[in-house]
Amino acid sequence: MAPKPFCLVSACLLGLCTRYDGKSKQNEACRPLLNQYRYIPICPEQLGGLPTPRPPASLVGGDGHAVLDGHARVLDIHGRDLSAAFIRGASMVLAIARMQGLQVALLKSNSPSCGCTPITGVCAALLEREGIVLQEY
């Protein structure tokens, strides 16, 4: 029997307390799909050097693609520009994906890092550019 392939998964979906508010967003709906994979939990915001808990942040002026291209920013509720940390974290997630040859990522919805709809987050945008299949929960 061939080993299961790896995938990335937002750590908060697994019940890890990595969200901005220090809580988890465990999501049982993604569990059946996770049974098909060996998975690597990731939190782009933590990998980018941001603490937990941290003030909530939003995309301003565009989506994650626009942030990566320097046309939009990620600001926290105090107006601090966190774009560099979000890009750094997304780049680290992409490095993990490349090292493991990953083709799938299960990401947290409505996140300025991981969200796919209605606005694509920074990490989701970078993974999408790499051709990684994104599924949102």
C-alpha positions in Angstrom: 0.0 0.0 0.0 1.4 3.4 -1.0 1.8 6.0 1.8 -0.8 8.7 1.9 0.3 12.0 0.4 0.9 15.1 2.5 -1.2 18.2 2.6 -1.0 21.5 4.5 -3.8 22.3 6.9 -4.5 25.5 8.9 -3.5 24.6 12.4 -6.6 26.3 13.9 -8.8 23.9 12.0 -7.2 21.0 13.9 -8.0 22.6 17.2 -4.6 24.3 17.8 -4.9 27.7 19.5 -3.2 29.7 16.7 -5.9 32.2 15.8 -5.5 36.0 16.4 -7.6 35.7 19.5 -5.6 32.7 20.9 -8.5 30.3 20.3 -8.9 27.5 17.9 -11.5 27.0 15.1 -11.6 23.3 15.1 -13.6 22.1 12.1 -14.9 18.6 12.0 -16.1 19.0 8.4 -12.5 18.8 7.1 -11.8 15.5 9.1 -13.0 13.1 6.4 -10.8 14.7 3.8 -7.8 14.7 6.2 -8.2 10.9 6.5 -6.8 10.8 2.9 -3.6 12.6 3.9 -0.7 12.9 6.2 -0.9 16.5 7.1 1.3 19.3 8.2 -0.3 22.0 10.4 0.6 25.6 9.5 -0.1 29.1 10.7 1.3 31.6 8.3 0.8 34.5 10.8 2.8 32.7 13.5 5.4 31.6 10.9 5.7 35.3 9.9 6.6 36.2 13.4 3.4 37.5 14.8 2.4 36.6 18.4 -0.7 34.8 19.6 -2.9 36.4 20.6 -2.6 39.4 18.3 -4.8 42.2 17.2 -7.1 41.2 14.3 -6.0 42.2 10.9 -7.6 43.0 7.6 -6.7 43.3 3.9 -6.9 46.9 2.8 -6.9 48.0 -0.8 -7.1 44.6 -2.4 -6.8 40.9 -1.9 -3.7 38.7 -1.0 -2.5 38.9 -4.6 -2.5 42.7 -4.4 -0.5 42.5 -1.1 2.0 40.2 -2.7 2.3 42.6 -5.6 2.7 45.6 -3.3 -0.6 47.2 -4.2 -2.5 46.5 -1.0 -1.6 46.1 2.7 -2.5 44.1 5.8 -3.3 46.3 8.7 -4.2 45.5 12.2 -7.0 47.3 14.1 -4.5 49.8 15.3 -3.4 50.7 11.8 -0.1 48.9 12.0 1.1 47.5 8.7 1.6 43.8 9.0 2.1 43.1 5.3 5.8 42.1 5.7 4.9 39.5 8.4 2.1 38.1 6.3 4.3 37.8 3.2 7.1 36.2 5.3 4.7 33.7 6.8 3.2 32.8 3.4 6.7 32.4 2.0 7.6 30.0 4.8 4.4 28.0 4.1 5.3 27.8 0.4 8.8 26.6 1.3 7.3 23.8 3.4 5.0 22.9 0.5 7.8 22.8 -2.0 10.1 20.7 0.3 7.3 18.1 0.7 6.0 18.3 -2.9 2.6 19.2 -1.6 -0.3 19.7 -4.0 -3.2 20.4 -1.6 -3.9 22.8 1.3 -6.9 22.9 3.6 -7.3 26.5 4.8 -9.3 28.5 7.2 -12.1 30.6 5.6 -12.4 34.3 6.2 -8.8 34.7 7.2 -6.5 37.5 5.8 -3.8 34.8 5.5 -5.7 31.6 4.5 -9.1 32.7 3.3 -10.1 31.9 -0.3 -13.5 33.5 -0.6 -14.9 36.1 -0.9 -11.4 37.6 -0.7 -8.2 35.6 -1.2 -5.7 35.9 1.7 -2.0 36.4 1.4 -0.9 32.8 2.0 -3.8 31.4 -0.1 -2.8 33.8 -3.0 0.9 32.6 -2.8 -0.1 28.9 -2.7 -2.6 29.5 -5.6 0.2 31.0 -7.7 2.2 27.9 -7.1 -0.6 25.7 -8.4 -1.5 24.2 -5.1 -5.2 23.1 -4.8 -6.9 25.1 -2.1 -9.9 23.9 -0.1 -11.5 26.2 2.4 -13.2 25.4 5.7 
